[in-house]
Amino acid sequence: MIPNVVKGGDMRGLIRYLVETREGRTENVHTDPHVISGDDHLVAWHGSEVLNLDAAGEISAYLEEPRKLYGTEVRTKVWKADPETGERRPDLVVDPDTGRRVQRYRDEHVWHCSLSLRASEGPLSDQKWDAVARDFMDKMGFTEAAGKAPCRWVAIHHGTSAAGNDHIHIAASMVREDGTRWEGRFRDFRTAQQVARELEVKHGLERVEGREQGTAARGEQRAETERAARSGATSTVPKELAHRIRSAAVASTGEAEWIRRLRDSGVVVKPFYAKGTTDVVAGYRAAVKGGAGEKLVFYGGGKLGKDLSLPRLREGWAAPSIEQAEEISGEWQAAFRGQPPTTKKGRERSPLATTAPDVAADRLGAFSERLRALPLDDRAGWAVGARDVSGALSAWAAFDKTNSQELRTAAEVVGRSAQLRRRAVAPRPPTAASGMATAFLFAAARGEDRNKIKAAALLAQLVSAVGALRDYHRELGHLRHVQALEQDVLARLQKLPLPGYRPAQLSAQEERAWTAQQVARQGQAAQGEPARTPGSPLPRPLTPKPEQRIPSTHKGDRDDRSR
C-alpha cells in the first residue's frame, strides 16, 4: 500500500475534486464517489449516498468548523528556487506597514493522503477500506486514540485509477476539535510510510519491498510523462538523466572526469555550494541540454536516485589528492559558468586501447565473483554492485542503438536495487573488480570499434551479476524484486542479438589473425588511408580442382622477364 501525502489550504476545493464526476473526462475518471470512512457523525450523515457537489460543500464545512470557530492558523513558510543556483531560498515580500522584506507564509491546514494498492491486488471491499482507513488515522494521531481531541476527517472512494489501482482519499483538518493544532505535520511523510508498512502486515496487503529496505526508486510524475509524450521521447527527462549520470559515474575514476563525461553526454550540471561558502561543493543539479531558447528543467542528483547524490557518488572514487582537488574545483567552476572543460586531455578523451575489451571482460568476471561472495547483510555492498551493473548497462545502451531500449529497461530495473536510503556500513575503497572497465569500454568505443568488443563474454558476466542480485533478493524474501530481475532483465539480456561484435571465443590462429587485422587497420588509419572493410579472421580454404596442373616455370622466362 502506497501513501501519498499532500498539504494545502483549500478544503472545499479538495472535496469538490474528490466527488466530481465530470462527463467527457478522459483522465482520472471518478465513478460512484462515496464516503468509505471518517468520524462517526460524518459517516452517519453521508455514509449511504452517492456524493455530489452539494454534499461536498456540506462535508467541507463540517471539517472546517473547529478551525473557523477557534480562529486557529496553520501556516508554513514559502520557499522558491534561486534562478542562478537552484538552491531553495525563503520567498520574501514587502511588509506594507514597515516596508521591510519579510518571510512569506501560506495557509496549510488541509491534510490530504491517498492510500493506493497495486493493480494486481484487485479492489478491496468497503468494509476492508473502512478498517484500513481507521487504523491508519489512529496511528497517524488524528483520532482520540492519540489521547487528545480528535481532528475531523473523511475517506472517500471514487473508483480505480486509470492504471487499475484501487485507492481511497483521506481529507483531514489539521486543527483538533478543541482548537489545538495536530502535532504530526512536521514528520508526517515518514510516519505515513511506517504506518503503511504496519498495516500491510495487519491486513494482509502486498508489501512494498522498496519501502521495507529503503530501496524504492523515484516515481514518475504525470507532468513528466506528458512532456515526454509530447516531445516523442522514449523516456522521461529524470530517467534519461539517471542513465547518463550513472553510466558516467561508473566509467570514471574521479569527480573531475565524471563532470566532463556528464557535460560531453549533453547534460547541463551546476554545483550546490555548502552554506556560507563559494568553493565547497556539497551537491549538484542536472538538466538535459535542450534546443535554443528552451527552458532547462533541473533535478537534484539525490532526487533522481539515492545512489546519484554527490556524497554517495564520491564514495565510489578514491579520495582526491591536492592536485586532483584543484582539478575538481576548476571543473565545477567551468560547469557553473557554462565555460568549456579545463582540459581536453582527460581519460575520457582517450581512444579505445586494443586490450580494453579483454580487460573489461576479465574485470567484469572478477566483479561477478566478488558480488556472489558478499554477505547477505552487506546491504551497502549489494547497492554498490547494483549501481555498477546498472551503469554498465546504461553505457552499453548509449553505444548500441539497436539494443538500446532493451538495455535501458534492464538498467532501470537493476538500478532499483541501488536505492539505499542510508549507508549501512562505512564506505570502502574502490576496487578494480567492478563495472568501471565495461562502462569505460562502451563510453570510449565508437561505431567502428564494434567488432573489437567481446559482447557475448561481457553479456555472460552481466547476466551472472544480475543472477547474483536476484539470488540476494530471493534470500531476503523480496519476491517482487526477484520477479522483475528475472522477467525484465535476465529474460531480455539472454535474448539480446549481438551482430557485428567480436566472437567470444577464438582459436589461437583466429586470435593471431584478428590481432594482425587490427594492427593493419590502425596503421592505415595513422597514414590517413581508408580502413578496409573487415572480413573474416580465418584464411580462405584452398581447394584445387582434381585435374588441375600447375605449369612449370622455365629458366629464363620467369615472370616474363629474362634473367
TADADA-V837473 format. One record per backbone hydrogen bond with DSSP energy under -0.5 kcal/mol. NH is the residue of the N-H (numbers start at 1). CO is the residue of the C=O. If there is no record, write none. Layout:
nh=NH co=CO
nh=NH co=CO
//
This chain:
nh=2 co=116
nh=3 co=1
nh=4 co=114
nh=6 co=112
nh=8 co=110
nh=14 co=10
nh=15 co=11
nh=16 co=12
nh=17 co=13
nh=18 co=14
nh=19 co=15
nh=20 co=16
nh=25 co=22
nh=31 co=158
nh=34 co=157
nh=35 co=46
nh=36 co=155
nh=37 co=155
nh=39 co=153
nh=43 co=39
nh=44 co=40
nh=45 co=41
nh=46 co=42
nh=47 co=43
nh=49 co=46
nh=51 co=33
nh=51 co=49
nh=56 co=52
nh=57 co=53
nh=58 co=54
nh=59 co=55
nh=60 co=56
nh=61 co=57
nh=62 co=58
nh=63 co=59
nh=64 co=60
nh=65 co=61
nh=65 co=62
nh=68 co=64
nh=69 co=65
nh=70 co=66
nh=71 co=67
nh=72 co=67
nh=76 co=106
nh=78 co=104
nh=80 co=89
nh=82 co=87
nh=86 co=82
nh=89 co=80
nh=91 co=78
nh=92 co=90
nh=93 co=102
nh=95 co=93
nh=95 co=100
nh=99 co=95
nh=102 co=93
nh=102 co=100
nh=104 co=91
nh=106 co=76
nh=108 co=74
nh=110 co=8
nh=111 co=109
nh=111 co=172
nh=112 co=6
nh=112 co=110
nh=113 co=170
nh=114 co=4
nh=115 co=168
nh=116 co=2
nh=116 co=114
nh=117 co=166
nh=121 co=118
nh=122 co=119
nh=129 co=125
nh=130 co=126
nh=131 co=127
nh=132 co=128
nh=133 co=129
nh=134 co=130
nh=135 co=131
nh=136 co=132
nh=137 co=133
nh=138 co=134
nh=139 co=135
nh=140 co=136
nh=141 co=137
nh=141 co=138
nh=142 co=137
nh=143 co=137
nh=146 co=143
nh=147 co=144
nh=151 co=142
nh=152 co=175
nh=154 co=171
nh=155 co=37
nh=156 co=169
nh=157 co=34
nh=158 co=159
nh=161 co=165
nh=164 co=161
nh=166 co=164
nh=168 co=115
nh=169 co=156
nh=170 co=113
nh=171 co=154
nh=172 co=111
nh=173 co=152
nh=174 co=109
nh=176 co=180
nh=177 co=150
nh=179 co=176
nh=182 co=174
nh=185 co=182
nh=187 co=184
nh=191 co=187
nh=192 co=188
nh=193 co=189
nh=194 co=190
nh=195 co=191
nh=196 co=192
nh=197 co=193
nh=198 co=194
nh=199 co=195
nh=200 co=196
nh=201 co=197
nh=202 co=198
nh=203 co=199
nh=204 co=201
nh=205 co=200
nh=209 co=207
nh=211 co=208
nh=212 co=208
nh=213 co=209
nh=214 co=210
nh=215 co=210
nh=216 co=210
nh=225 co=221
nh=226 co=222
nh=227 co=223
nh=228 co=224
nh=229 co=225
nh=230 co=226
nh=231 co=227
nh=232 co=228
nh=233 co=228
nh=240 co=236
nh=241 co=237
nh=242 co=238
nh=243 co=239
nh=244 co=240
nh=245 co=241
nh=246 co=242
nh=247 co=243
nh=248 co=244
nh=249 co=245
nh=250 co=246
nh=251 co=247
nh=252 co=248
nh=252 co=249
nh=258 co=254
nh=259 co=255
nh=260 co=256
nh=261 co=257
nh=262 co=258
nh=263 co=259
nh=264 co=260
nh=265 co=261
nh=266 co=263
nh=267 co=262
nh=268 co=287
nh=269 co=267
nh=270 co=285
nh=272 co=283
nh=274 co=280
nh=277 co=274
nh=281 co=279
nh=282 co=272
nh=282 co=280
nh=283 co=272
nh=285 co=270
nh=286 co=299
nh=287 co=268
nh=289 co=266
nh=294 co=291
nh=298 co=296
nh=299 co=286
nh=301 co=284
nh=303 co=300
nh=304 co=300
nh=304 co=301
nh=305 co=301
nh=308 co=305
nh=309 co=306
nh=313 co=309
nh=314 co=310
nh=315 co=311
nh=316 co=313
nh=317 co=314
nh=318 co=253
nh=325 co=321
nh=326 co=322
nh=327 co=323
nh=328 co=324
nh=329 co=325
nh=330 co=326
nh=331 co=327
nh=332 co=328
nh=333 co=329
nh=334 co=330
nh=335 co=331
nh=336 co=332
nh=337 co=333
nh=338 co=334
nh=339 co=334
nh=349 co=346
nh=350 co=347
nh=356 co=353
nh=359 co=355
nh=360 co=356
nh=361 co=357
nh=362 co=358
nh=363 co=359
nh=364 co=360
nh=365 co=361
nh=366 co=362
nh=367 co=363
nh=368 co=364
nh=369 co=365
nh=370 co=366
nh=371 co=367
nh=372 co=368
nh=373 co=369
nh=374 co=371
nh=378 co=375
nh=379 co=377
nh=382 co=378
nh=383 co=379
nh=384 co=380
nh=385 co=381
nh=386 co=382
nh=387 co=383
nh=388 co=384
nh=389 co=385
nh=390 co=386
nh=391 co=387
nh=392 co=388
nh=393 co=389
nh=394 co=390
nh=395 co=391
nh=396 co=392
nh=397 co=393
nh=398 co=394
nh=399 co=395
nh=400 co=396
nh=401 co=399
nh=407 co=403
nh=408 co=404
nh=409 co=405
nh=410 co=406
nh=411 co=407
nh=412 co=408
nh=413 co=409
nh=414 co=410
nh=415 co=411
nh=416 co=412
nh=416 co=413
nh=417 co=414
nh=418 co=415
nh=419 co=416
nh=420 co=418
nh=421 co=214
nh=421 co=419
nh=434 co=432
nh=439 co=435
nh=440 co=436
nh=441 co=437
nh=442 co=438
nh=443 co=439
nh=444 co=440
nh=445 co=441
nh=449 co=446
nh=450 co=447
nh=452 co=449
nh=453 co=449
nh=453 co=450
nh=455 co=453
nh=456 co=502
nh=458 co=454
nh=459 co=455
nh=460 co=456
nh=461 co=457
nh=462 co=458
nh=463 co=459
nh=464 co=460
nh=465 co=461
nh=466 co=462
nh=467 co=463
nh=468 co=464
nh=469 co=465
nh=470 co=466
nh=471 co=467
nh=472 co=468
nh=473 co=469
nh=474 co=470
nh=475 co=471
nh=476 co=472
nh=477 co=474
nh=478 co=473
nh=479 co=477
nh=482 co=478
nh=483 co=479
nh=484 co=480
nh=485 co=481
nh=486 co=482
nh=487 co=483
nh=488 co=484
nh=489 co=484
nh=489 co=485
nh=490 co=485
nh=491 co=486
nh=493 co=489
nh=494 co=490
nh=495 co=491
nh=495 co=492
nh=496 co=493
nh=501 co=498
nh=502 co=450
nh=502 co=453
nh=511 co=507
nh=512 co=508
nh=513 co=509
nh=514 co=510
nh=515 co=511
nh=516 co=512
nh=517 co=513
nh=518 co=514
nh=519 co=515
nh=520 co=516
nh=521 co=517
nh=522 co=518
nh=523 co=519
nh=524 co=520
nh=525 co=521
nh=526 co=522
nh=527 co=523
nh=528 co=525
nh=529 co=524
nh=543 co=541
nh=548 co=545
nh=551 co=549
nh=554 co=552
nh=557 co=554
nh=560 co=557
nh=561 co=558
//
